[in-house]
C-alpha cells in the first residue's frame, strides 16, 4: 500500500495549520449561529407577515442588512477557502479517500465527505440567494411569497434548506469531536440531539415555505 496515500490528508503539526484550524472553527461557528438566527427570523412569517416585515425593516434602517449581508457572504467564502485546503481535489486523492473510507467503514469519515459535498452546493446556492435578496431591497413577506409562488424558487429552497442544515449539523458535531466536547462516552447522546436539532430546523423551514406558498400576494402588510 502506498504510504503517501495513507498520510494524504494528515495535517502538518505547525502553528500555521493550527491557527488556520482555529479560524476555520470560529468562522464555522459564526455561520452556524447566523443560519439559525436567519431561519428563526424568516420563520416569523408563520406568526404573521407583519412581524417579518417589522424585523426586516429594523435590519434595513440600521443598515445591518446592507452591510451585514455582504459581510456574511465574505465570511462564507473565507470559511470555504479554509475548508478547501483539506479537500481531495485531485482524482487520485479522491480515489484514495474513497477506498480507505470503504476499507475502514468509518462513519465520521463519510460524514466529512458529505460535508464537503454540501459545502460546494451551499457556496453556489447561498451566493445566488443572497444576491437575489440583497439586490431587491426592501425585504418583505409579499416579495418572498411571490418568489416562491411565481418565481420558480420553491425547488431551489427545497434543496438549499436540507443541504444547509445537514452541513451545519455535521459541522457542529465535528467541531465538538475535534475539540473534545464530544467523546466516545457521550457521542451517541450528542448524535441524537444533533439529528433532532437538524430535523427541527428543517421542519421549521418547510412550514415557513408552506406559509409563503399560501400567503395572499395582494396583502399590503
N, C-alpha and C positions, 0 to 999 in steps of 0.2 A: 504493500500500500504506500502511496506517495505521501511522505511526511509533510510536504508543503501544503497538501490539501487538508490535512488534519488540523494544521495550525492556521488555516486560511483566514479566519476571522477572529483570531485571538488578538485583542488589542494590546499594543505595546504599553509596558508599565512606565509611562513617562508622565511628568507633571502636566504636559500639554494635553495629552489624551484625557487625563483625569479632570482637568479644567473644562475640556470640551464635553465630557460626560456630564459634569455638573450643570453646564449651561443647557445641555440637552434636556436634563431633568427639569430645570427651572422653567424653560420655555414650554415644555410639555405640560407641566402643572398649571401654568398660566392659561394655556389654551384649553385645558380641561375645564377650569373654572369659568372661562369665558363661554364655552359651549353650553355648559349647564345653565349659566345665568341667561344667555341668549334664548335658550329653549324655554325657560320659565317666563321670560318677559314676553316672548311672542305668544306663548300659550295663554296669556292674559286675555286674548280674544275669546277664549272659551267662556269667561265670565261676562265679557261684553266688549264690543268693538270700541266703545268709548274709552274704556280703560286702556286698551292697547294704544289708541291714538294719543291719550294723555301721556303715556310713558314715552312714546316716540317723540312727541312734542318736546318733552323735557330734555331728551338726549340731543335734540337738534338745536334748541335755543341755547343750550350750554356748549354747543359745538363738539359734544362727545361723539356724536355720530360722524360728523365730517372729519374730525381728527382721529378719533379712536378707530374708525373703520379701516382706514389705510394703515394705521399702526398695527392692527391685528393682522392685516394682510402681509405686512413685512415680517411680523413675528412668525406667521405660518411658514413663510419662505425660509427664514433663518433656521427654524426648527427642522424643516425638511433637509436643509444642507447639512445640519449636524447629524441627522439620522443617516443621510445618504452615504456618508463616509464608511459606514459598516455594511451597506447593501452589496449583495453579489451581482455587480453589473455585468461582468463578463460571462459568456456562455459556460466556460469551463468552471467558473466559480459557482454558478447556479447549479450545474450538474453535480458538482461535488457536494454542495449543500444539501440537495435533494436526496442523493444517495446516502449520505451519512444520517440524514433525518429518518429515512426509512429504516436504515440499519439499527439505529439506536431506539427507534419508536418513542421519541421524547416529545410529549405533548406540548411542553413550553416552547420547544424549537419550532413546531408547526404554528404556534400562536404568534411567534415573531415573524414568520413568513406571511401570515395573514395580516399582520400589522404593516408590513412592507407594502403588500398589495393594496391595502386600503389607503395607505399614505399617498400613493400615486394617484388614486382616484380622487381623494379629497383635495389634493393640490390643484387639480384641474377644476373640479366641480365647485369647490368653495370659492375659487377665484372668479368663476362665472357668476355665482350667486351674489357675491359682494359687489361686483361691477354693476350688475343689473339694478341692485337695490340702491347703491350709493349714487348712481347717475340718474336716479328718478326720485329724488327727494321732493317733498317730504314723504316719509313713510306713513301710510295709513292702512287701516284694516281693509278698506274697499279696494285699494290698489293691490294688496296682497291677494285678496279673494279673486280679483279679476285675472291675475296671472294664473291662478290655479284653475279657474273655471273656463277661461277662454284663451289663455296664453300658451297652453300646452305644457305647463310646468309641473303638472301633477306627477307624471312618471319620473321626472328629474328628481323631485324631492322624495319620492318613494324609494329611490336608490340612495340618495345622499343621506337620508335620515338613519337607516340601519348601518350603513357603512361608517358614518361618523361615530355613532355610538359604540359600534364594535371596536373601532380603532381606539377610542378613548378608554373603553373598558379594559382592553388588553394593555394599553399603555399604563393605566392606573395600577393594574396588577403587577406589571413588570417593574415599575418603579418601587413598589413595595417589596418585591423579591430582591431587587438589586441592592437596596439599602437596608435590608434586614428586618423590615417591619413584618413582612410575610415570611414565615418559616415553615419548615416541614410539619411542625406540630399544628399550626393554625391555618395551613394552606387551604384545606377543604372548606373551612368556615369562611374564609375570605372569598373563595371562588363562588360559593353560593350567594353571598351578598353582592359580589360583583355582577353575577348574572341577573340578580333581582334588580339591581340598580340600572343595568343596561335595558332590561325589559321594561322597567318603569318609565324611563325617558323615551323609549321607542313608542310606548303606549300613549304617553302624553303628546308626542309628536304626531301620531296618527289621529288622535282626537282633534288636535289643532287643525290638521289638514281637512278633516271632515267638516269642521266648523267653517273654514274658509270656503269649502265647496258649496255650502248651503247658505252663506251669508248674502243677503239681498244687496245687489250692486247699486241699486238706486238709493240706498240708505245714505243719508247725509252725515252720519256720525262715523 
